[in-house]
Amino acid sequence: MKTLTTTQELADFCAEAARHPYVTIDTEFLRERTYYSQLCLVQMAYPGEGDENAVLVDPLSKGLSLAPLYDLFRDTSVVKVFHAARQDLEIFWFDGKVFPQPLFDTQVAAMVCGFGEQAGYETLVKKIVKKPLDKSSRFTDWSRRPLSDAQKTYALADVTHLRLIYEDLSAKLKANGREAWVDEELSILTQPSTYEVVPGEAWQRIKTRTSSGRFMAMVKTLAEFREQYAQTQNVPRNRVYKDDALLELASAKPGSVADLSKLRLLLRDARKGPIADGILAAVSRGLTMAPEDIPKPDKSRDKLIVNPALADLLRVLLKAKSEDAGVAQKMIASAADLDLIAAGERDLPALSGWRNEVFGKDAMRLCDEKIALSAKGSSVRIISL
């Protein structure tokens, strides 16, 4: 098992990888104590047998730069293969401001190819590679050095088996003409907005039971300060204060450090120092926020009335169509999507793109009373009216 610890070694490997049609990539990282993930290891492999064409890259090695890897990401002649790529791509985006192009995610491809919802890597190894996978090192501390042989073996298996999985799924997609389906799903993964949280919009992530004006102003300023502090100090936002404490602050509107000490849910470290100062400043901004700047939750769907019978029929239709297409139901539409369709909402992903071809068109025909559903044995038939 070869571990690369210098930029030149990485450059040499990436140059060789660029001569092949694809390269498989995975990462190991820690995020429990930081806002941004701490990259601890990068695993890479290009086509071949066993471990001979695979390496571990140690980003914690002094002086090692990931620039050669990012150059490979920009090389559009080489497909970059990941499994469940979202967290990996987030790390690379914040570190190098680059996304791998073209990208292939075997988890997404597996769902399109009928392997069920959120197909795990271990499942794909068993079903496609026909080998067991040792996951005993999954929860080890990847920042500690030196890495054990067990850790290295575990990490390398995440890219060596991925080669056969990619080749199998890629062939299936080409055979069933669904390559564009996967590309449509992956487009969101290569958009910066998928990963970047704008502090001024952080309030939209907070679930509240009330939407009164001044309360929402407090929620906005407190959420904005928390996000800014978490980002600049690189600490998890819940280490600043949790959502329930944020709502308590928005309701209590403390005006002094003494007021903060009376709150029940606020962490001890947030009752003093820079966090306390930031909270009090945020409360002050919330109290003086102009009415036109106070955020207003989107209630456009609150008045929608769900037809429960139609929603149930849509569930039956979705089950039948997903089985016919061999695609996981949740990849086409969620239960909430079906309720919204039954309530008259039409601006939904389930009614556009490949989902519309598989399910959306017939869903609209069902809503418009142009088709009916009939059960025959264990199958469901669509009957034109």
Protein Blocks (a to p, Z undefined) as FASTA:
>chain_A
ZZdfbfklmmmmmmmmmmpmbdcddddddfklpmbdcdfbdcdddedehjllgccddfkb
ghiafklmmmmmmmmkbccddehkllmmmmmmmmnopacdddddfklmmmmnonaghiaf
klmmmmmnopacdfklmmpcfkbccddfklmmmmmmmmmmmmmmmmmmmmmmmmnopmmm
mmmmmmmmmgfklmmccfklmmmmpccfbfcfklmmmmmmmmmmmmmmmmmnopafklmp
cfklmmmmmmnopabfklmmmpmklcfklmgcjllmmmmmmmmmmmmpcfklpccddfkl
mmpccdfklmmmmmmmmmmmmmmnopafklmpcfklmmmmmnopabdfklgcjllmmmmm
mmmmmmnopaccddehjbccdddZZ
